[in-house]
């Protein structure tokens, strides 16, 4: 069996930042990416997505994003940037390599790979993010829905929904952006438990992330104290608040039931819908660690600030609120990666 220092599972922004940090600690990581390119989930996001933070705040360690530092890059620009990071990374990247499960045998992690083959590692860093595990909440009647039902992970463009009656469930960035986009082609309702909360993208000529960096809120290590992540704010340049205020899309409380293609609203009215889009977020995509006993009953990792509480040679990078507000973003993942790499290097020096 092949043996390596550290196996990094996931080749997106978290995995690339982690491998870079491990090389800085003198280790030889091997990056394992299930898809055919080291760009994480970015190539599969919806077509109109743009980065919320400007490039001056969105570079991974070791390679500036480039271009106008104050623009908001399109999804495809981010993909190209991550590919450049992968090309310049001084570490081995193995694409098309999906980890099926991780086991611990005689103090060494054994990674079983899909399609056969194994890899032994002294330490493992899980950096697979959340995109592979869309969250589908237990909404009333959802199991009986015969309208088109999809998650934002499956959404790409508004064209297939032209002229249809569509309900988008959720109040976060993706929910509001997709609902507003669809409203140009369809009759759309944004169904939420509470009204969406908006944050201005620019204040006094400065981007929101300038203020977060200047005040220190972006890096404040409060993750360990959060039992439930705070309600997500919709970062808005004015377009989305205006769209919702004008009723395109309109906003209603979440439906109380579904029967086939008929939705029942809180006021008792019923109507036919063509499609329901669940913009209800994601959960950590870490099923391959279940055999280790590293996850709780809900599939969340047992960790403190990215370090496993069950296995000393196991760490995480890219979890939401892992340490701070920016932990699972391009602008913040490098800090958490550096911390995890330092802790793993310290562990291996004692092992």
ZADRENVO-934828 format. One record per residue (C-alpha): residue number from 1; residue in one letter; x, y, z. Coordinates in Angstrom, 2 decimals. Each point is the difference from the previous one (the first is absolute). Layout:
node seq->NUM type->a px->X py->Y pz->Z;
...
% end
This chain:
node seq->1 type->x px->0.00 py->0.00 pz->0.00;
node seq->2 type->x px->1.22 py->3.50 pz->-0.82;
node seq->3 type->x px->0.80 py->2.16 pz->3.05;
node seq->4 type->x px->-0.11 py->3.82 pz->0.14;
node seq->5 type->x px->0.53 py->2.67 pz->2.63;
node seq->6 type->x px->-3.40 py->1.68 pz->-0.20;
node seq->7 type->x px->-3.01 py->-0.74 pz->-2.18;
node seq->8 type->x px->-2.08 py->3.09 pz->-0.75;
node seq->9 type->x px->-3.50 py->-1.01 pz->-1.12;
node seq->10 type->x px->-1.56 py->2.59 pz->-2.31;
node seq->11 type->x px->1.71 py->2.09 pz->-2.67;
node seq->12 type->x px->-2.00 py->3.22 pz->0.12;
node seq->13 type->x px->0.92 py->3.25 pz->1.71;
node seq->14 type->x px->0.33 py->-1.68 pz->3.41;
node seq->15 type->x px->2.15 py->-2.86 pz->-1.24;
node seq->16 type->x px->2.27 py->2.24 pz->-2.05;
node seq->17 type->x px->0.55 py->2.38 pz->2.93;
node seq->18 type->x px->0.66 py->-2.95 pz->2.30;
node seq->19 type->x px->2.53 py->-1.66 pz->-2.30;
node seq->20 type->x px->1.83 py->3.33 pz->-0.36;
node seq->21 type->x px->0.13 py->0.40 pz->3.78;
node seq->22 type->x px->1.23 py->-3.57 pz->0.52;
node seq->23 type->x px->2.85 py->0.57 pz->-2.46;
node seq->24 type->x px->0.93 py->3.03 pz->2.09;
node seq->25 type->x px->0.34 py->-2.36 pz->2.96;
node seq->26 type->x px->2.37 py->-2.23 pz->-1.95;
node seq->27 type->x px->-2.53 py->-2.78 pz->-0.57;
node seq->28 type->x px->-0.81 py->-1.82 pz->-3.24;
node seq->29 type->x px->-3.79 py->-0.03 pz->-0.34;
node seq->30 type->x px->-1.94 py->-1.87 pz->-2.66;
node seq->31 type->x px->-3.19 py->1.74 pz->-1.10;
node seq->32 type->x px->-2.89 py->-2.31 pz->-0.94;
node seq->33 type->x px->-2.75 py->1.55 pz->-2.13;
node seq->34 type->x px->-3.04 py->-1.98 pz->-1.13;
node seq->35 type->x px->-0.70 py->2.07 pz->-3.13;
node seq->36 type->x px->2.20 py->0.45 pz->-3.05;
node seq->37 type->x px->1.33 py->3.43 pz->0.98;
node seq->38 type->x px->1.24 py->1.63 pz->3.19;
node seq->39 type->x px->-2.60 py->2.75 pz->0.23;
node seq->40 type->x px->-2.37 py->-1.39 pz->2.60;
node seq->41 type->x px->-3.71 py->0.67 pz->-0.39;
node seq->42 type->x px->0.42 py->3.31 pz->-1.86;
node seq->43 type->x px->-0.46 py->-1.47 pz->-3.53;
node seq->44 type->x px->-3.39 py->-1.38 pz->1.08;
node seq->45 type->x px->-1.51 py->3.17 pz->1.47;
node seq->46 type->x px->-2.79 py->1.81 pz->-1.87;
node seq->47 type->x px->1.07 py->1.95 pz->-3.06;
node seq->48 type->x px->-0.59 py->3.55 pz->1.25;
node seq->49 type->x px->1.82 py->-0.36 pz->3.33;
node seq->50 type->x px->2.57 py->2.66 pz->0.85;
node seq->51 type->x px->2.40 py->0.16 pz->2.91;
node seq->52 type->x px->-1.24 py->2.09 pz->2.93;
node seq->53 type->x px->3.46 py->1.22 pz->0.98;
node seq->54 type->x px->2.36 py->1.93 pz->-2.33;
node seq->55 type->x px->3.32 py->-1.59 pz->-1.05;
node seq->56 type->x px->2.00 py->2.14 pz->2.45;
node seq->57 type->x px->-1.64 py->-2.07 pz->2.77;
node seq->58 type->x px->-0.42 py->-3.28 pz->-1.88;
node seq->59 type->x px->3.43 py->-1.38 pz->-0.83;
node seq->60 type->x px->1.29 py->-3.28 pz->1.32;
node seq->61 type->x px->3.47 py->0.05 pz->1.59;
node seq->62 type->x px->2.77 py->-0.08 pz->-2.58;
node seq->63 type->x px->-1.81 py->1.41 pz->-3.03;
node seq->64 type->x px->-1.78 py->3.37 pz->-0.41;
node seq->65 type->x px->-3.35 py->-0.14 pz->-1.81;
node seq->66 type->x px->1.07 py->2.62 pz->-2.54;
node seq->67 type->x px->-1.90 py->2.61 pz->-1.99;
node seq->68 type->x px->-1.99 py->2.90 pz->1.40;
node seq->69 type->x px->0.19 py->-0.54 pz->3.78;
node seq->70 type->x px->-3.42 py->1.58 pz->0.60;
node seq->71 type->x px->-2.14 py->-1.89 pz->-2.52;
node seq->72 type->x px->-2.30 py->-2.92 pz->0.82;
node seq->73 type->x px->1.25 py->-2.97 pz->-2.05;
node seq->74 type->x px->-2.38 py->-2.30 pz->-1.87;
node seq->75 type->x px->-0.12 py->-3.71 pz->0.83;
node seq->76 type->x px->2.12 py->-0.89 pz->-3.02;
node seq->77 type->x px->2.72 py->2.45 pz->1.08;
node seq->78 type->x px->0.16 py->-1.74 pz->3.37;
node seq->79 type->x px->0.28 py->-3.39 pz->-1.71;
node seq->80 type->x px->2.88 py->1.27 pz->-2.16;
node seq->81 type->x px->1.70 py->1.47 pz->3.07;
node seq->82 type->x px->-0.24 py->-3.29 pz->1.92;
node seq->83 type->x px->1.45 py->-1.84 pz->-3.00;
node seq->84 type->x px->2.96 py->2.39 pz->0.04;
node seq->85 type->x px->0.47 py->-0.70 pz->3.70;
node seq->86 type->x px->-0.01 py->-3.73 pz->-0.70;
node seq->87 type->x px->2.50 py->0.37 pz->-2.85;
node seq->88 type->x px->2.43 py->1.90 pz->2.23;
node seq->89 type->x px->-0.45 py->-2.16 pz->3.08;
node seq->90 type->x px->3.15 py->-1.84 pz->1.04;
node seq->91 type->x px->-1.89 py->-3.12 pz->0.99;
node seq->92 type->x px->-1.40 py->-3.07 pz->-1.71;
node seq->93 type->x px->-3.63 py->0.26 pz->-1.10;
node seq->94 type->x px->-1.90 py->-3.13 pz->-1.00;
node seq->95 type->x px->-3.25 py->0.82 pz->-1.76;
node seq->96 type->x px->-2.71 py->-2.57 pz->-0.69;
node seq->97 type->x px->0.79 py->-1.54 pz->3.39;
node seq->98 type->x px->-2.97 py->-0.32 pz->2.31;
node seq->99 type->x px->0.52 py->-1.18 pz->3.57;
node seq->100 type->x px->-2.64 py->-2.57 pz->0.93;
node seq->101 type->x px->0.87 py->-0.35 pz->3.67;
node seq->102 type->x px->2.76 py->0.65 pz->2.50;
node seq->103 type->x px->1.03 py->-2.54 pz->2.63;
node seq->104 type->x px->2.60 py->0.02 pz->2.76;
node seq->105 type->x px->2.19 py->-3.07 pz->0.31;
node seq->106 type->x px->2.99 py->-0.27 pz->2.35;
node seq->107 type->x px->0.31 py->3.78 pz->0.28;
node seq->108 type->x px->-0.07 py->0.57 pz->-3.78;
node seq->109 type->x px->-2.92 py->1.28 pz->-2.04;
node seq->110 type->x px->-1.03 py->-2.21 pz->-2.90;
node seq->111 type->x px->-1.93 py->1.65 pz->-2.83;
node seq->112 type->x px->-2.08 py->-2.33 pz->-2.14;
node seq->113 type->x px->-0.39 py->1.49 pz->-3.46;
node seq->114 type->x px->-3.03 py->-0.36 pz->-2.24;
node seq->115 type->x px->0.73 py->-2.50 pz->-2.75;
node seq->116 type->x px->2.59 py->-1.81 pz->2.09;
node seq->117 type->x px->3.33 py->0.87 pz->1.49;
node seq->118 type->x px->1.12 py->1.24 pz->3.38;
node seq->119 type->x px->2.22 py->2.71 pz->1.38;
node seq->120 type->x px->1.61 py->0.11 pz->3.45;
node seq->121 type->x px->0.54 py->3.38 pz->1.67;
node seq->122 type->x px->1.48 py->1.11 pz->3.28;
node seq->123 type->x px->-2.54 py->2.81 pz->0.14;
node seq->124 type->x px->-3.15 py->1.04 pz->-1.86;
node seq->125 type->x px->-1.51 py->3.43 pz->-0.63;
node seq->126 type->x px->-3.61 py->0.00 pz->-1.21;
node seq->127 type->x px->-0.61 py->2.96 pz->-2.32;
node seq->128 type->x px->-3.02 py->-1.12 pz->-2.01;
node seq->129 type->x px->-2.30 py->2.87 pz->0.95;
node seq->130 type->x px->-3.78 py->-0.41 pz->-0.24;
node seq->131 type->x px->-1.16 py->0.15 pz->-3.64;
node seq->132 type->x px->-0.26 py->-3.79 pz->-0.28;
node seq->133 type->x px->-2.58 py->-0.11 pz->2.79;
node seq->134 type->x px->-2.95 py->2.32 pz->-0.74;
node seq->135 type->x px->-2.35 py->0.48 pz->2.94;
node seq->136 type->x px->-3.62 py->-0.88 pz->-0.70;
node seq->137 type->x px->-2.07 py->1.05 pz->3.03;
node seq->138 type->x px->-3.03 py->-1.90 pz->1.26;
node seq->139 type->x px->-2.59 py->2.36 pz->-1.44;
node seq->140 type->x px->-3.68 py->-0.98 pz->0.30;
node seq->141 type->x px->-1.13 py->-2.15 pz->-2.92;
node seq->142 type->x px->3.31 py->0.12 pz->-1.84;
node seq->143 type->x px->0.00 py->-3.77 pz->-0.40;
node seq->144 type->x px->-3.28 py->0.20 pz->-1.96;
node seq->145 type->x px->1.16 py->2.76 pz->-2.34;
node seq->146 type->x px->-0.38 py->-0.85 pz->-3.69;
node seq->147 type->x px->1.04 py->3.42 pz->-1.28;
node seq->148 type->x px->3.59 py->0.36 pz->-1.16;
node seq->149 type->x px->2.07 py->-0.05 pz->3.20;
node seq->150 type->x px->3.65 py->1.00 pz->0.03;
node seq->151 type->x px->2.67 py->1.38 pz->2.29;
node seq->152 type->x px->2.17 py->2.98 pz->-0.87;
node seq->153 type->x px->2.79 py->-2.53 pz->-0.56;
node seq->154 type->x px->-1.98 py->-1.06 pz->-3.10;
node seq->155 type->x px->-0.95 py->3.48 pz->-1.21;
node seq->156 type->x px->1.95 py->1.59 pz->-2.87;
node seq->157 type->x px->-2.06 py->2.54 pz->-2.01;
node seq->158 type->x px->-3.55 py->1.45 pz->0.00;
node seq->159 type->x px->-0.80 py->-0.98 pz->-3.61;
node seq->160 type->x px->-1.62 py->-3.39 pz->0.76;
node seq->161 type->x px->-2.49 py->1.74 pz->2.33;
node seq->162 type->x px->-1.25 py->2.63 pz->-2.45;
node seq->163 type->x px->-3.73 py->0.69 pz->0.49;
node seq->164 type->x px->-0.28 py->-2.35 pz->2.97;
node seq->165 type->x px->-1.23 py->0.43 pz->3.58;
node seq->166 type->x px->3.05 py->-0.51 pz->2.23;
node seq->167 type->x px->0.51 py->0.01 pz->3.77;
node seq->168 type->x px->3.52 py->0.55 pz->1.36;
node seq->169 type->x px->0.44 py->-1.07 pz->3.64;
node seq->170 type->x px->2.63 py->1.82 pz->2.06;
node seq->171 type->x px->1.15 py->3.44 pz->1.12;
node seq->172 type->x px->3.76 py->-0.06 pz->-0.62;
node seq->173 type->x px->2.14 py->1.36 pz->-2.81;
node seq->174 type->x px->-0.67 py->-2.80 pz->-2.48;
node seq->175 type->x px->-3.74 py->-0.02 pz->0.70;
node seq->176 type->x px->-0.46 py->3.71 pz->-0.60;
node seq->177 type->x px->2.33 py->0.16 pz->-3.00;
node seq->178 type->x px->-1.59 py->-2.99 pz->-1.75;
node seq->179 type->x px->-3.54 py->1.17 pz->0.77;
node seq->180 type->x px->0.75 py->3.47 pz->-1.39;
node seq->181 type->x px->1.60 py->-1.52 pz->-3.09;
node seq->182 type->x px->-2.94 py->-2.34 pz->-0.58;
node seq->183 type->x px->-2.47 py->2.86 pz->0.45;
node seq->184 type->x px->1.17 py->1.38 pz->-3.34;
node seq->185 type->x px->-1.33 py->-3.14 pz->-1.72;
node seq->186 type->x px->-2.64 py->-1.45 pz->2.33;
node seq->187 type->x px->-2.51 py->0.83 pz->2.75;
node seq->188 type->x px->2.01 py->-0.57 pz->3.17;
node seq->189 type->x px->-0.61 py->-0.07 pz->3.74;
node seq->190 type->x px->2.80 py->0.07 pz->2.53;
node seq->191 type->x px->-1.24 py->-2.18 pz->2.87;
node seq->192 type->x px->1.78 py->0.69 pz->3.30;
node seq->193 type->x px->-0.51 py->-0.56 pz->3.71;
node seq->194 type->x px->1.13 py->3.57 pz->0.63;
node seq->195 type->x px->0.52 py->2.98 pz->-2.32;
node seq->196 type->x px->3.39 py->0.09 pz->-1.72;
node seq->197 type->x px->2.56 py->2.23 pz->1.71;
node seq->198 type->x px->2.13 py->2.17 pz->-2.27;
node seq->199 type->x px->3.54 py->1.33 pz->0.48;
node seq->200 type->x px->1.27 py->2.80 pz->-2.23;
node seq->201 type->x px->2.82 py->-1.14 pz->-2.26;
node seq->202 type->x px->1.62 py->3.44 pz->0.12;
node seq->203 type->x px->-0.20 py->2.65 pz->2.73;
node seq->204 type->x px->1.64 py->3.42 pz->-0.30;
node seq->205 type->x px->1.74 py->-1.22 pz->-3.16;
node seq->206 type->x px->1.54 py->-3.03 pz->1.73;
node seq->207 type->x px->-0.85 py->-3.64 pz->-0.59;
node seq->208 type->x px->-1.54 py->-1.88 pz->2.93;
node seq->209 type->x px->3.13 py->-2.13 pz->0.30;
node seq->210 type->x px->2.15 py->3.11 pz->0.53;
node seq->211 type->x px->-2.11 py->0.74 pz->3.06;
node seq->212 type->x px->0.13 py->-3.62 pz->1.20;
node seq->213 type->x px->3.79 py->-0.03 pz->-0.33;
node seq->214 type->x px->0.46 py->3.45 pz->1.57;
node seq->215 type->x px->-2.16 py->-0.86 pz->3.04;
node seq->216 type->x px->1.43 py->-3.51 pz->0.40;
node seq->217 type->x px->-3.46 py->-1.60 pz->-0.21;
node seq->218 type->x px->1.08 py->-2.16 pz->-2.95;
node seq->219 type->x px->2.63 py->-1.84 pz->2.03;
node seq->220 type->x px->-1.55 py->0.02 pz->3.48;
node seq->221 type->x px->0.32 py->-3.63 pz->1.23;
node seq->222 type->x px->-3.56 py->-0.49 pz->1.21;
node seq->223 type->x px->-0.74 py->-3.26 pz->-1.80;
node seq->224 type->x px->0.43 py->-2.22 pz->3.04;
node seq->225 type->x px->-2.68 py->1.96 pz->1.90;
node seq->226 type->x px->-2.71 py->-0.30 pz->-2.65;
node seq->227 type->x px->-2.53 py->-2.77 pz->0.48;
node seq->228 type->x px->-2.03 py->1.27 pz->-2.96;
node seq->229 type->x px->1.54 py->2.18 pz->-2.76;
node seq->230 type->x px->-1.51 py->3.50 pz->-0.16;
node seq->231 type->x px->-2.64 py->0.84 pz->-2.58;
node seq->232 type->x px->1.69 py->0.65 pz->-3.33;
node seq->233 type->x px->-0.10 py->3.53 pz->-1.36;
node seq->234 type->x px->-0.65 py->0.66 pz->-3.68;
node seq->235 type->x px->2.88 py->2.09 pz->-1.35;
node seq->236 type->x px->-1.70 py->2.54 pz->-2.22;
node seq->237 type->x px->0.96 py->2.87 pz->-2.28;
node seq->238 type->x px->-3.61 py->1.15 pz->0.09;
node seq->239 type->x px->-1.41 py->-2.21 pz->-2.74;
node seq->240 type->x px->-1.35 py->-2.80 pz->2.16;
node seq->241 type->x px->-1.69 py->2.09 pz->2.67;
node seq->242 type->x px->-1.67 py->1.98 pz->-2.80;
node seq->243 type->x px->-1.08 py->-3.19 pz->-1.78;
node seq->244 type->x px->-1.63 py->-1.47 pz->3.09;
node seq->245 type->x px->-1.57 py->3.31 pz->1.00;
node seq->246 type->x px->-1.55 py->0.30 pz->-3.46;
node seq->247 type->x px->-1.43 py->-3.53 pz->0.12;
node seq->248 type->x px->2.33 py->-1.52 pz->-2.59;
node seq->249 type->x px->0.27 py->-2.43 pz->1.71;
node seq->250 type->x px->-2.74 py->0.37 pz->2.58;
node seq->251 type->x px->0.72 py->-1.27 pz->3.50;
node seq->252 type->x px->-2.27 py->-2.25 pz->2.08;
node seq->253 type->x px->0.34 py->-2.19 pz->3.09;
node seq->254 type->x px->0.95 py->-3.60 pz->-0.81;
node seq->255 type->x px->-2.91 py->-2.08 pz->-1.24;
node seq->256 type->x px->-1.83 py->-2.21 pz->2.51;
node seq->257 type->x px->-0.46 py->-2.95 pz->-2.31;
node seq->258 type->x px->0.44 py->-1.50 pz->-3.46;
node seq->259 type->x px->-2.35 py->-2.41 pz->-1.75;
node seq->260 type->x px->1.38 py->-1.05 pz->-3.34;
node seq->261 type->x px->0.43 py->3.27 pz->-1.88;
node seq->262 type->x px->-2.18 py->2.05 pz->2.36;
node seq->263 type->x px->1.55 py->2.15 pz->2.70;
node seq->264 type->x px->-1.98 py->1.12 pz->3.05;
node seq->265 type->x px->1.04 py->3.39 pz->1.36;
node seq->266 type->x px->-0.20 py->1.23 pz->3.59;
node seq->267 type->x px->-3.23 py->1.92 pz->-0.74;
node seq->268 type->x px->-1.69 py->-3.20 pz->-1.15;
node seq->269 type->x px->0.09 py->0.77 pz->-3.72;
node seq->270 type->x px->1.12 py->-2.69 pz->-2.45;
node seq->271 type->x px->1.58 py->0.23 pz->-3.41;
node seq->272 type->x px->1.70 py->-2.08 pz->-2.64;
node seq->273 type->x px->3.76 py->0.36 pz->-0.35;
node seq->274 type->x px->2.32 py->-1.28 pz->-2.69;
node seq->275 type->x px->3.24 py->-0.12 pz->1.98;
node seq->276 type->x px->1.43 py->0.34 pz->3.50;
node seq->277 type->x px->3.65 py->0.99 pz->0.43;
node seq->278 type->x px->1.51 py->-0.79 pz->3.40;
node seq->279 type->x px->2.61 py->2.64 pz->0.82;
node seq->280 type->x px->0.42 py->-1.56 pz->3.41;
node seq->281 type->x px->3.76 py->-0.31 pz->0.28;
node seq->282 type->x px->2.36 py->-2.89 pz->0.45;
node seq->283 type->x px->1.52 py->-2.17 pz->2.70;
node seq->284 type->x px->3.61 py->-1.24 pz->0.38;
node seq->285 type->x px->0.73 py->-2.62 pz->-2.66;
node seq->286 type->x px->2.00 py->-2.40 pz->2.15;
node seq->287 type->x px->-1.72 py->-3.36 pz->-0.31;
node seq->288 type->x px->3.33 py->-1.69 pz->-0.71;
node seq->289 type->x px->0.98 py->0.65 pz->3.64;
node seq->290 type->x px->-3.01 py->-1.82 pz->1.46;
node seq->291 type->x px->1.88 py->-3.31 pz->0.47;
node seq->292 type->x px->2.48 py->1.83 pz->2.24;
node seq->293 type->x px->-2.68 py->1.17 pz->2.41;
node seq->294 type->x px->1.18 py->3.56 pz->-0.60;
node seq->295 type->x px->-3.51 py->1.35 pz->-0.70;
node seq->296 type->x px->-3.05 py->0.55 pz->2.18;
node seq->297 type->x px->-3.44 py->-1.46 pz->-0.73;
node seq->298 type->x px->-0.81 py->2.84 pz->-2.40;
node seq->299 type->x px->3.22 py->-0.51 pz->-1.99;
node seq->300 type->x px->1.77 py->3.04 pz->1.43;
node seq->301 type->x px->3.66 py->-0.34 pz->0.98;
node seq->302 type->x px->0.93 py->-0.08 pz->3.64;
node seq->303 type->x px->2.66 py->2.69 pz->0.04;
node seq->304 type->x px->1.29 py->3.13 pz->1.67;
node seq->305 type->x px->1.15 py->2.74 pz->-2.37;
node seq->306 type->x px->0.72 py->-2.60 pz->-2.69;
node seq->307 type->x px->1.86 py->-2.55 pz->2.11;
node seq->308 type->x px->-1.74 py->-3.33 pz->0.50;
node seq->309 type->x px->-1.11 py->-0.83 pz->3.53;
node seq->310 type->x px->0.01 py->-3.71 pz->-0.80;
node seq->311 type->x px->3.26 py->-0.56 pz->-1.91;
node seq->312 type->x px->3.16 py->2.07 pz->0.61;
node seq->313 type->x px->1.28 py->-0.42 pz->-3.56;
node seq->314 type->x px->-3.22 py->1.20 pz->-1.61;
node seq->315 type->x px->-0.87 py->3.63 pz->-0.82;
node seq->316 type->x px->-2.53 py->1.99 pz->-2.00;
node seq->317 type->x px->0.20 py->3.08 pz->-2.20;
node seq->318 type->x px->-2.85 py->1.88 pz->-1.66;
node seq->319 type->x px->-2.80 py->-0.64 pz->2.48;
node seq->320 type->x px->-2.59 py->2.74 pz->0.46;
node seq->321 type->x px->0.91 py->2.01 pz->3.12;
node seq->322 type->x px->2.93 py->-2.37 pz->0.63;
node seq->323 type->x px->1.72 py->2.84 pz->1.83;
node seq->324 type->x px->-1.47 py->3.21 pz->-1.38;
node seq->325 type->x px->-2.49 py->1.65 pz->-2.32;
node seq->326 type->x px->2.34 py->-0.50 pz->-2.97;
node seq->327 type->x px->1.09 py->-3.60 pz->0.65;
node seq->328 type->x px->-1.70 py->-1.54 pz->-3.03;
node seq->329 type->x px->0.79 py->2.81 pz->-2.44;
node seq->330 type->x px->2.85 py->0.81 pz->-2.35;
node seq->331 type->x px->0.93 py->2.96 pz->2.16;
node seq->332 type->x px->0.26 py->-1.98 pz->3.23;
node seq->333 type->x px->0.86 py->-3.59 pz->-0.76;
node seq->334 type->x px->3.74 py->0.69 pz->-0.21;
node seq->335 type->x px->0.14 py->0.98 pz->3.67;
node seq->336 type->x px->-1.72 py->-3.17 pz->1.13;
node seq->337 type->x px->2.16 py->-2.09 pz->-2.35;
node seq->338 type->x px->3.17 py->1.46 pz->1.49;
node seq->339 type->x px->-1.21 py->-0.79 pz->3.51;
node seq->340 type->x px->-0.98 py->-3.57 pz->-0.89;
node seq->341 type->x px->3.33 py->-0.61 pz->-1.78;
node seq->342 type->x px->1.96 py->1.27 pz->3.00;
node seq->343 type->x px->-1.98 py->-2.22 pz->2.37;
node seq->344 type->x px->0.40 py->-3.07 pz->-2.21;
node seq->345 type->x px->3.74 py->0.62 pz->-0.42;
node seq->346 type->x px->0.32 py->0.23 pz->3.78;
node seq->347 type->x px->-1.92 py->-3.25 pz->0.41;
node seq->348 type->x px->2.15 py->-1.85 pz->-2.55;
node seq->349 type->x px->3.20 py->1.22 pz->1.63;
node seq->350 type->x px->-1.12 py->-1.69 pz->3.23;
node seq->351 type->x px->-1.42 py->-3.16 pz->-1.56;
% end
